[in-house]
């Protein structure tokens, strides 16, 4: 009898533990997968929900994207959030697969995507990518050593050059430059081609194992600031107007730009350089109203974006169509026609 009561007692205890454990377990699942502070996946009636793919949390895309999301949400028609992303190539693929509604990308990457070239050659053209707006320039900066003797772009022949990581947007841009200069795009004209990101190129400069290298970034670029401070023999190559004009004619995603004198220590002259544009893209199936309302809210609250980040001050309605390399979304066409930017 005592043994029977013992079994009953054990059973009851186990049952209670099971119930309590179940509650704690489901509570843990809730904590893991539900952020109580996050925006709900379904917006209230009368509102749409849109997310913007940006970049890493320490980067410009994420900061500006967060400011844009707040500016759009402020108007009340769209609940908008900024999500971290893995930069232009990944963001473009995310748009193509309908993984997100809006994305930050460089316009050169969109150019390759729409044409199905370079890093998009294997999958073919992405026909469902649409442009929303052009934001601000990101400069293709060519860093050289003063003793390299590089005065013209073709002086890269016989030099040690960092051309960007294999298959990267930077390397794609370098290929375009080589094409315009009629240099061999397999880099046979160079003494050595280093397939490195700019962190690797920076190390080569510090070790005096390289003559030139490329980086695509808005100025001032921290890595170049560090180089010009510590290596007094490093400067920026300034492109001539004729080369920049020809580059734009062959590759319309490039725009001519200028890095002001004294942006970097020891560089006291203005530097003429190609730039690509940071742009917003979307999928063709995103509704016309959502894109129209997004743009209306974004441009109405640009002062907020500029107050949040310095790059936000460079975003203007007048420059909204600069360097776009994908067909405009119909919602964007409607908006820009109303603003007199399109006929």
C-alpha positions as CSV (number, residue, x, y, z in Angstrom):
1,X,0.0,0.0,0.0
2,X,2.8,2.4,0.9
3,X,4.6,1.4,-2.3
4,X,1.4,2.2,-4.2
5,X,1.1,5.6,-2.6
6,X,4.8,6.3,-3.4
7,X,4.2,5.5,-7.1
8,X,1.1,7.8,-7.1
9,X,3.1,10.6,-5.5
10,X,5.9,10.2,-8.0
11,X,3.5,10.3,-10.9
12,X,1.8,13.5,-9.6
13,X,5.2,15.2,-9.1
14,X,6.3,14.2,-12.6
15,X,3.0,15.4,-14.1
16,X,3.4,18.8,-12.4
17,X,7.0,19.1,-13.5
18,X,5.9,18.3,-17.0
19,X,3.3,21.1,-17.0
20,X,5.7,23.6,-15.5
21,X,8.4,22.6,-17.8
22,X,6.1,22.9,-20.8
23,X,5.2,26.5,-19.8
24,X,8.8,27.5,-19.4
25,X,9.8,25.8,-22.7
26,X,7.1,27.5,-24.7
27,X,8.0,30.8,-23.0
28,X,11.6,30.3,-24.1
29,X,10.4,29.7,-27.7
30,X,8.4,32.9,-27.5
31,X,11.5,34.8,-26.3
32,X,13.7,33.4,-29.0
33,X,11.4,34.0,-32.0
34,X,9.2,37.0,-30.9
35,X,10.8,40.4,-30.2
36,X,8.1,42.3,-28.3
37,X,9.5,45.6,-29.5
38,X,9.6,44.8,-33.2
39,X,7.2,46.0,-35.7
40,X,4.3,43.5,-36.4
41,X,4.6,41.6,-39.6
42,X,1.1,42.7,-40.6
43,X,0.5,46.5,-40.6
44,X,-2.8,47.9,-39.3
45,X,-5.7,48.3,-41.8
46,X,-5.0,51.2,-44.2
47,X,-1.2,50.9,-43.8
48,X,1.4,48.8,-45.7
49,X,4.4,47.2,-44.3
50,X,7.8,47.5,-46.0
51,X,11.4,46.6,-45.1
52,X,14.6,48.1,-46.4
53,X,17.7,45.9,-46.8
54,X,20.8,48.0,-45.9
55,X,24.3,46.9,-44.9
56,X,26.2,46.0,-41.7
57,X,25.3,47.9,-38.5
58,X,28.5,49.9,-38.6
59,X,28.0,51.1,-42.2
60,X,26.4,54.0,-44.0
61,X,23.7,52.0,-45.6
62,X,22.3,50.9,-42.3
63,X,22.4,54.4,-40.7
64,X,20.8,56.1,-43.7
65,X,18.4,53.3,-44.1
66,X,17.2,53.6,-40.6
67,X,16.7,57.4,-41.1
68,X,14.7,56.7,-44.3
69,X,12.5,54.1,-42.6
70,X,11.7,56.6,-39.8
71,X,10.9,59.3,-42.4
72,X,8.6,57.0,-44.3
73,X,6.8,55.7,-41.2
74,X,6.3,59.3,-40.0
75,X,3.7,59.9,-42.7
76,X,1.5,57.0,-41.5
77,X,0.7,55.2,-44.7
78,X,3.6,52.7,-44.5
79,X,5.2,50.9,-41.6
80,X,8.8,50.8,-42.6
81,X,11.9,49.2,-41.0
82,X,15.5,49.0,-41.9
83,X,17.1,45.5,-41.8
84,X,20.8,44.7,-41.8
85,X,22.0,43.3,-45.1
86,X,25.1,42.0,-46.8
87,X,25.7,44.8,-49.3
88,X,24.8,45.2,-52.9
89,X,25.1,41.8,-54.5
90,X,23.2,40.0,-51.7
91,X,20.6,42.8,-51.5
92,X,20.0,42.6,-55.3
93,X,19.4,38.8,-55.0
94,X,17.1,39.4,-52.1
95,X,15.0,41.8,-54.2
96,X,15.0,39.4,-57.1
97,X,13.6,36.6,-54.9
98,X,11.0,38.8,-53.3
99,X,12.8,38.5,-50.0
100,X,12.3,42.2,-49.2
101,X,10.5,45.2,-50.6
102,X,13.3,47.9,-50.9
103,X,17.1,47.6,-50.9
104,X,20.2,49.7,-50.9
105,X,22.6,48.8,-53.7
106,X,25.3,50.4,-55.8
107,X,24.1,51.2,-59.3
108,X,27.0,49.4,-60.9
109,X,25.8,46.1,-59.3
110,X,22.3,46.8,-60.7
111,X,23.8,47.3,-64.1
112,X,25.5,43.9,-64.0
113,X,22.3,42.3,-62.6
114,X,20.0,43.6,-65.3
115,X,22.4,42.6,-68.0
116,X,23.3,39.2,-66.4
117,X,27.0,40.0,-66.5
118,X,30.0,39.7,-64.2
119,X,28.8,38.3,-60.8
120,X,25.4,37.6,-62.3
121,X,26.5,35.9,-65.5
122,X,25.7,32.4,-64.2
123,X,22.1,33.1,-63.4
124,X,21.3,35.4,-66.3
125,X,19.6,38.8,-66.3
126,X,17.4,39.7,-63.3
127,X,14.4,41.0,-65.2
128,X,12.2,41.8,-62.2
129,X,14.5,44.4,-60.6
130,X,13.2,48.0,-60.7
131,X,14.7,51.3,-59.7
132,X,13.2,53.5,-57.1
133,X,15.6,56.5,-56.5
134,X,19.2,57.5,-56.7
135,X,20.6,58.7,-53.4
136,X,24.3,59.8,-53.2
137,X,27.7,59.0,-54.9
138,X,30.2,56.4,-53.8
139,X,33.6,57.2,-55.2
140,X,35.9,54.9,-57.1
141,X,39.2,56.0,-55.5
142,X,42.5,55.0,-57.0
143,X,45.3,55.1,-54.5
144,X,48.8,55.3,-55.8
145,X,52.3,55.8,-54.5
146,X,54.1,59.0,-55.5
147,X,57.1,57.2,-56.7
148,X,55.1,54.9,-59.0
149,X,55.2,57.4,-61.9
150,X,51.5,57.0,-62.6
151,X,50.3,60.1,-64.4
152,X,47.9,58.5,-66.9
153,X,45.6,55.6,-66.3
154,X,47.6,53.5,-68.9
155,X,50.7,54.0,-66.7
156,X,49.3,51.0,-64.7
157,X,51.1,48.8,-67.3
158,X,53.9,47.0,-65.6
159,X,52.7,47.9,-62.1
160,X,51.6,46.0,-59.0
161,X,47.8,46.7,-58.7
162,X,45.1,45.8,-56.2
163,X,42.1,45.2,-58.4
164,X,39.5,44.2,-55.7
165,X,38.3,40.9,-54.4
166,X,37.4,38.3,-57.1
167,X,33.9,38.8,-58.4
168,X,33.4,41.9,-56.3
169,X,31.7,45.1,-57.4
170,X,35.1,46.8,-57.1
171,X,36.7,44.4,-59.5
172,X,33.8,44.8,-61.9
173,X,34.4,48.5,-61.9
174,X,38.2,48.0,-62.5
175,X,37.3,45.8,-65.4
176,X,35.3,48.7,-66.9
177,X,38.2,51.1,-66.4
178,X,40.5,48.7,-68.1
179,X,38.1,48.3,-71.0
180,X,37.9,52.1,-71.6
181,X,41.7,52.4,-71.4
182,X,42.1,49.4,-73.7
183,X,44.1,47.5,-71.2
184,X,43.9,43.7,-71.1
185,X,41.0,42.7,-68.8
186,X,42.8,39.6,-67.7
187,X,45.5,41.9,-66.2
188,X,48.3,40.6,-68.5
189,X,49.5,44.1,-68.8
190,X,50.2,44.4,-65.1
191,X,53.3,43.2,-63.3
192,X,51.0,41.7,-60.7
193,X,47.3,41.8,-60.0
194,X,46.3,41.4,-56.4
195,X,42.8,40.2,-55.9
196,X,42.3,41.8,-52.5
197,X,39.6,43.8,-50.7
198,X,40.9,47.2,-49.6
199,X,41.9,46.1,-46.2
200,X,44.4,43.7,-48.0
201,X,45.4,46.5,-50.4
202,X,46.1,48.8,-47.4
203,X,48.4,46.2,-45.9
204,X,50.3,46.0,-49.3
205,X,50.8,49.8,-49.3
206,X,52.1,49.7,-45.7
207,X,54.5,47.0,-46.7
208,X,55.5,48.8,-49.9
209,X,54.5,45.8,-52.0
210,X,52.0,47.6,-54.3
211,X,51.9,50.6,-56.7
212,X,48.1,51.2,-56.9
213,X,44.8,50.0,-55.5
214,X,41.1,50.7,-55.8
215,X,38.4,51.3,-53.2
216,X,34.7,52.1,-53.8
217,X,33.4,54.2,-50.9
218,X,32.1,57.6,-50.0
219,X,34.7,60.1,-48.9
220,X,36.4,60.5,-46.5
221,X,37.2,56.8,-46.4
222,X,38.7,55.8,-43.1
223,X,41.3,53.4,-44.6
224,X,42.6,56.1,-47.0
225,X,42.7,58.6,-44.1
226,X,44.9,56.2,-42.2
227,X,47.1,55.6,-45.1
228,X,47.7,59.2,-46.0
229,X,48.4,59.9,-42.3
230,X,51.0,57.1,-41.9
231,X,52.4,56.8,-45.4
232,X,53.5,60.2,-46.8
233,X,54.2,58.7,-50.2
234,X,50.6,57.8,-50.9
235,X,48.2,60.0,-52.9
236,X,45.0,59.7,-55.1
237,X,45.0,59.5,-58.9
238,X,43.0,62.2,-60.5
239,X,41.3,61.2,-63.8
240,X,41.1,63.6,-66.7
241,X,37.8,64.8,-68.1
242,X,38.1,63.0,-71.4
243,X,38.5,59.7,-69.7
244,X,35.5,60.3,-67.4
245,X,33.3,61.3,-70.3
246,X,34.3,58.2,-72.3
247,X,33.8,56.0,-69.2
248,X,30.2,57.3,-68.8
249,X,29.4,56.8,-72.5
250,X,30.5,53.1,-72.3
251,X,29.3,52.4,-68.8
252,X,26.5,54.8,-67.9
253,X,26.4,53.8,-64.2
254,X,29.6,55.9,-63.7
255,X,29.2,59.7,-63.0
256,X,32.0,62.2,-62.8
257,X,32.7,63.5,-59.3
258,X,35.2,65.4,-57.4
259,X,36.8,64.8,-54.0
260,X,37.7,68.2,-52.5
261,X,41.2,69.3,-51.7
262,X,42.3,68.5,-48.2
263,X,39.8,65.7,-47.7
264,X,42.9,63.6,-47.0
265,X,46.1,64.7,-45.3
266,X,48.7,65.9,-47.7
267,X,46.4,65.9,-50.8
268,X,46.0,69.6,-51.4
269,X,44.4,69.4,-54.9
270,X,40.8,68.5,-56.0
271,X,40.7,64.9,-57.2
272,X,38.5,64.1,-60.2
273,X,37.2,60.5,-60.0
274,X,34.4,58.3,-61.3
275,X,31.6,57.5,-58.8
276,X,28.8,55.0,-58.7
277,X,25.6,55.9,-57.0
278,X,24.0,54.4,-54.0
279,X,20.4,53.7,-55.1
280,X,17.2,52.1,-53.9
281,X,15.7,49.2,-55.9
282,X,12.6,47.1,-55.6
283,X,10.8,44.2,-57.2
284,X,8.5,44.7,-60.1
285,X,5.6,43.1,-58.2
286,X,5.6,45.6,-55.3
287,X,2.5,47.7,-55.6
288,X,2.5,51.0,-57.4
289,X,0.8,52.7,-54.4
290,X,3.4,51.5,-52.0
291,X,6.3,52.8,-54.0
292,X,4.5,56.1,-54.7
293,X,3.7,56.6,-51.0
294,X,7.3,55.5,-50.0
295,X,8.8,58.2,-52.2
296,X,6.3,60.9,-51.2
297,X,7.1,60.3,-47.5
298,X,10.8,60.0,-48.1
299,X,11.2,63.3,-50.0
300,X,8.8,65.1,-47.7
301,X,11.0,64.3,-44.7
302,X,14.5,64.6,-46.2
303,X,15.5,67.1,-43.5
304,X,15.0,64.4,-40.9
305,X,17.3,62.1,-42.9
306,X,20.0,64.8,-43.3
307,X,19.8,65.5,-39.6
308,X,20.4,61.8,-38.8
309,X,23.4,61.2,-41.0
310,X,25.8,63.4,-43.1
311,X,25.1,61.3,-46.3
312,X,21.4,62.1,-45.9
313,X,22.2,65.7,-46.7
314,X,23.4,64.6,-50.2
315,X,20.0,63.1,-51.1
316,X,18.0,65.4,-53.3
317,X,14.9,65.2,-55.4
318,X,16.8,66.9,-58.2
319,X,19.3,64.0,-58.2
320,X,16.7,61.2,-57.9
321,X,17.2,59.9,-61.4
322,X,21.0,60.3,-61.6
323,X,22.8,57.1,-62.7
324,X,19.9,54.7,-62.5
325,X,20.6,51.4,-64.2
326,X,17.4,49.5,-64.0
327,X,13.9,50.3,-65.4
328,X,11.9,52.6,-63.1
329,X,9.1,51.1,-61.1
330,X,5.7,52.3,-62.3
331,X,5.0,53.8,-58.9
332,X,8.2,55.8,-59.1
333,X,7.3,56.9,-62.7
334,X,4.0,58.3,-61.4
335,X,5.8,60.2,-58.6
336,X,8.6,61.7,-60.7
337,X,6.1,62.8,-63.4
338,X,4.1,64.7,-60.8
339,X,7.3,66.3,-59.6
340,X,8.2,67.4,-63.2
341,X,11.3,65.1,-63.5
342,X,9.8,63.0,-66.2
343,X,7.5,63.9,-69.1
